[in-house]
Amino acid sequence: ESSPEPDGALRFPPGFAWGAATSAYQIEGAAKEDGRGESIWDTFSHTPGRTRNGDTGDVAADHYHRYRDDLDLMAQLGLRSYRFSISWPRIQADGAGRPNQRGLDFYRRLVDGLHERGIAPMATLFHWDMPQALQDAGGWESRDTAYRFAEYADAVFQGLGDQVPVWLTINEPKTVVQNGYLWGHHAPGRQDPQAAYLVAHHLQLAHGLAVRALRATGQAGRIGPALNLHPCYPADDSAEAATATRLYDGYENRLYLDPILTGAYPQDVLADLGPDSRMVKGIRDGDLDVIASPVDLLAVQYYTPIYVTGQGDTVRKWPTSEAEWQQIHPEGMYDILTRVTRDYGRIPITITENGLPCPDTLGADGTVDDAGRVSFLRDHFAAAHRAVADGVPLESYHVWSLLDNFEWAEGYDQRWGLIYVDYPTQRRVLKRSAHWYRDVIRNNGL
Ligand code: PNW
C-alpha cells in the first residue's frame, strides 16, 4: 500500500498523520502570566552571554495569546497531528503541589481547538523547561525530581487526559545530558560528566514513572519516549573506527533505547562509565523494571548522522546546515528507522521532529522562498517512505517546526519554521515550504 504508484508518486499508508511540532518555551512567551513560575530557561536566557544576542523566551512567538490564529494556520496547512509541549511551571509554578487551573485551562483551550479542526493533539510532558525551584533542589541530579515529575504528569493526565490521545514523556533526554550537563550550552549550563550520566538515569526513571502514572489513571491514552537518534557511521574502513563507532552508538542511541525497550543498560556503556561512576552507583534495584514499563509507541527525532574516527572524534562528510551540528544526509533517516525496527521489534514509530534551519527573509513581494527546506523535506520524506515500504511501522511525521521560534542558545537567529514569524509585528507568513507541505498532505505523499 505504500509502494510507488504507477504515476511514480510516493504515497504513504492510508491514515498516515502528517504534522508539525513546537515546544512551550520556544513559542509561548507570556512568561509571567496566569501564575506561571520560572523555569531554568528563564534563568539561563536572562544570564548575560548564554544566548545569542541575549535573546530570551519572554515573548517568543507570542503563541500564548495568538494560539487561535496559529490553530487556523494549522488547519490551513491541513495538519492531521500537532505536537506541542506543556510547560511544567505553568502547571506547577514551583514544581510541586496542586495544579494551577489557569495553566491547565490554556492547554484545554488549545486541545479543544485542535479537535474542532480535526487535528490530533500529541503532548510532550517535558521539553526542557524545568521549574527553577526544582533545579534549586538539585534538578535532574536529584532522584527525587523523577518522583516530582510523575506527580506533575499525573496532574496533567487528570486535567487533560480525556482529550489527548498520545503523550510523550521527556523530549530528547540525550540533549539534556549533553547540552545541559556535559557541554553547558543549554540550561542549566553545567559541565560535569559525572552529573550528566546520573541525570541520564534519573530522566529514564522519570520516563518510566510517568508511564506508570498514566496506566494508573486507567485512561486510554498512548505514551512513549521522544528520543533524538543519531545513526553513527565509521569515518573510514579501519578496525579502530569500527570499534569507536560501536561505543559512540552506545552513548548516542542505545543508552536511551535499551533500558526502555529491553530493560537493561548497554553493558559497553556501563563498563566505559565504570562501577564508581555516579550513574552506575545511582541505579537501584527495581529501577530498570520501572524504566522498561511497556510503552505504546516510540517517537524518533532525526536531524543528522555522526561519523566517528578511530580516535573517537567526529568528522563531517556532508554539507552542513545553518546549525553547525547538522549534516544533511536523508539516508540517515532510512537507516535509523530500519535499524530501530530491526533491533527492537515492530513497535509503532512516530517521527516527532525533522527539519532544517534556513536563512529565511521576507521578500519585498511578501513571500518567503525557502527552497532549501523544500528539498530537504522532500528527500527525508522519500527516505521515510522507503523505510515504510521495507516494513517500518511508521504512523506519523512531524516537521520541526510549525513556526519560527526561540532556538535555545541560538536565539531567534535560526529560523526552523514552515511559517515565518516577523517578530516586531508577530505577523505570520506561510513560507514556500508550507505551501508545498500542504500539497504533500493533500496527496498523502510526494
Ligand atoms: C531539537 N543534535 O534539539 C529540539 O527538540 C528542539 O527543541 C530544537 O528546536 C530542534 O531540535 C532544533 O535544534 C536538538 O545535536 C538539539 O543533533 C541537538 C541536536 C538535535 C536536536
Boltz pocket constraint, residues with backbone or C-beta under 6 A from the ligand:
constraints:
  - pocket:
      binder: B
      contacts: [[A, 23], [A, 26], [A, 171], [A, 172], [A, 175], [A, 228], [A, 303], [A, 304], [A, 325], [A, 353], [A, 400], [A, 406], [A, 407], [A, 408], [A, 416]]
      max_distance: 6.0
